[in-house]
Amino acid sequence: MKNHTFMNAEPNWANACVGDNGNPNYKEYSKGYSKAANLLLNNVIDNRGDDVDLLIYPICFNMRHSIELRIKGAINEIEKISKIKGYLLPNFDLITSHDIRNIWSYFKENSNSLDSRFGIINEKLNATILDIANIDPTGQTFRYPESNDDQKHLIEQDVINCYILKSRFKYLEDGLDSLIYLVDSLIDEYKLGTFTKNLSRQQIFELTKHLPPYEQWNDNSFKTIKAELRIRYKISSNELTKAITNIKNHYEFGSQIGIKKPLAFLKDEDVLELCEIWLKYFQPNFKDYYKPSSETFDPDEYHHFSWEDYVRDLNLRKQGIDLLKYKLSPKYIADLQALYYFSYDYSENYSNLYNIYCIENKFTDLAESIDDLFKMVFLEKLIKSLLFLNQTDLAEKIVQTYNLDTVFDFMPQARAKQLFKHSELMCY
């Protein structure tokens, strides 16, 4: 039976997408209630208290319900971290549970046990959420004038100031937005697999700071250091061994103890040869691309580009590919693709992409794949990736050979690791 109240109609801009048409989750629902609360709050403040005694109830109900939904959404998300880590969280009924104190207590306890980085932001939010729990624990105080046992609500409160309410709600909204960002970031981080039972990726990185250079690991003092680390991080000898293995096999962490992990497949001489061929046969004028636009654009030169120029460039590219054909293999191309395409957030993504491309390249035209990679920005991406993966000597040799310090203005930032996400980033 058609619903004549909740229906699709004209004008089209007035139609809201709901259900599977909008695919909303706890986050979207909570944002709607937040916005409604703020619109009403602003109306009261802008109109100097008009209808404040009437609007305070929907204002506070929307605020409180938004916070409940946000915390429930965060619980849904930490369950993803729990599954990645192989932990089983205690059962909690998100659908029928409305006591915000219980909901918040469950989130705090279990998020802190999953990752210590939740502790700081949980503590910042705690007092304001408990204020809400004290005045409206189950979402009934601002919904009805009386409780189920006929007790009038808010007898002890008397007055609620909307200026204070707006300020505290803004603080809570911003904090919960940061909390959700942290949860999402940690999900991405744990998916990398760089963790142990009790140590997060960040803690493993911190552990590297307490390790001596790898060449000194045979020293007897290293046994003492390991014993101290087990006490510091409250972990077993077996877990410490797993953490240290993680460090040794990690591009970013290994470099902290003096281990240079080689590229997945390419040798230094392969990379140097690729740069030479790319410059000679594919992008001989690449430096013009990095000059200020006022220096590079010549209308007369643009109009003089001819079919003969196009054919010449095409033949040059073919010669370049022919020089590489004897080396091309799925692994060779996969390493190039991984260096070119991986984003500079986690070094693990380089290895993950390499493995994916190794499989895909069994079914692709390798010559066409390398032609796709040899664009104008190839050398820029290569240098950034090499520096991120601590292939410093190779990167600097390329920079020196082609005098790239005068071409790439990002070199100081790339050398200082400022272009890349740091392992400490997730601290809040």
Secondary structure, 3 states (H helix, E strand, C coil): CCCCCCCCCCCHHHCCCCHHHCCCCHHHHHHHHHHHHHHHHHHHHHCCCCCHHHHHHHHHHHHHHHHHHHHHHHHHHHHHHHHHHCCCCCCCCCCCCCCHHHHHHHHHHHHHHHCCCHHHHHHHHHHHHHHHHHHCCCCCCCCCCECCCCCECCCCCCCCCHHHHHHHHHHHHHHHHHHHHHHHHHHHHHHCCCCCCCCCHHHHHHHHCCCCCHHHCCCCHHHHHHHHHHHHHCCCHHHHHHHHHHHHCCHHHHHCCCCCCCCCCCCHHHHHHHHHHHHHHHCCCHHHHCCCHHHHCCHHHHHCCCHHHHHHHHHHHHHHHHHHCCCCCHHHHHHHHHHHHCCCCCCHHHHHHHHHHHHHHHHCCHHHHHHHHCCCCHHHHHHHHHHHCCCHHHHHHHHHHCCHHHCCCCHHHHHCCCCCCCHHHHCC
